[in-house]
Amino acid sequence: ATECNVVMVATEPELLDNEEAKREAETFKEQGNAYYAKKDYNEAYNYYTTAIDMCPKNASYYGNRAATLMIVGRFREALGDAQQSVRLDDSFVRGHLQEGKCHLSLGNAMAACRSFQRALELDHKNAQAQQEFKNANAVMEYEKIAETDFEKRDFRKVVFCIDHALEFAPACHRFKILKAECLAMLGHYPEAQSVASDILRMDSTNADALYVRGVCLYYEDCIEKAVQFFVQSLRKAPDHEKACIACRNAKALKAKKEDGNKAFKEGNYKLAYELKLDDAREDCTNAVKLDDTYIKAYLRRVQCYMDTEQYEEAVRDYEKVYQTEKTKEHKQLLNNAQLELKKSKKKDYYKILGVDKNASEDEIKKAYRKRALMHHPDRHSGASAEVQKEEEKKFKEVGEAFTILSDPKKKTRYDSGQDLDEECMNMGDFDANNIFKAFFGGPGGFSFEASGPGNFFFQFG
């Protein structure tokens, strides 16, 4: 049942003496009962209200009107009538039952238990009170489990518990909001939005429902609309911590997206690409902060890490993915990231030569020629000892890179991340001069000669 907007108008009673008023009130109550039996709850409400106005200290009249309000889902108003009935007559068992039922429907299971306990004190054999007391305790248990599982971020289990609690507490906005938030964390955005929207139709000022709407829009990449809902939520509840954090994150992401679009329009594609990667990575990071089991967010973020060669971070995310869902696909992705991490800790021969990983044999040779001549020790014989040492190191690395990448077998093993030192190649004893001489035509085939201070020319034999 949900609260519905039924317009009920009570008629003005005539001023009568006490006994006549009681008789008239009883007549109105009986007419109300007749309309109630015919399920005409508007008229029943109006007649019960007239009876109450004529005889405001009759507990049963409030009980009748409470029953009418409950059946149309107006539990908050019904609770007021039920409470008034037991204030007038604490021995009114039906009033205590109605009070407990309203509390339970609104999600206050502890208060409901107190009402049902009072009813049982008055009538310990009352079957309805016994059953409702069990229902209230069940709701308290479901709520307790849901709170624990929410802390553990087990959102599926939270939804399961809340669905059971809502069977007894159909008018509890708090439970519905918790369910909607969990559905959003699970990526069920349309369903989450539907629950939040239903609450906002009944209570447009509900800050929690506004926040959930914003979360759904945020993850659906409708950032501007998300910001609007977060702002509305904060207007209704300035201390809403989740909405405050989400609003700040959404505004920052919106600004970055705008920077990326601006860079793209200005032709700065590299910057635009980097900004987009930053946006995506930050977006995913915010998502996993909210739900550390959100696989889609991890997979999106890990691709950003791979694209930017942040392999340690990529391995960490893939390990989390594989722990959550142990599939062959996720295992292969983890293996690939671990391989790239292993390779990244070795010398990057492609970077040393300044070529792409898909470079052809001719491109590798041209790159070696250029880099070898650039870093040859003879070219830097007049430099400081420190510079000479650095250039000699680079010259050796260029020779290593060419030796590996120009040999198809070694290149294949290098690309696969295997250790080449075990393949009869001890780089510690590697002589880059031999590679240089062989490449440029053997001993005496090439020399550097000075043509003036700081100038050199290349001479081939």
Disulfide bonds with the S-S distance in Angstrom:
none
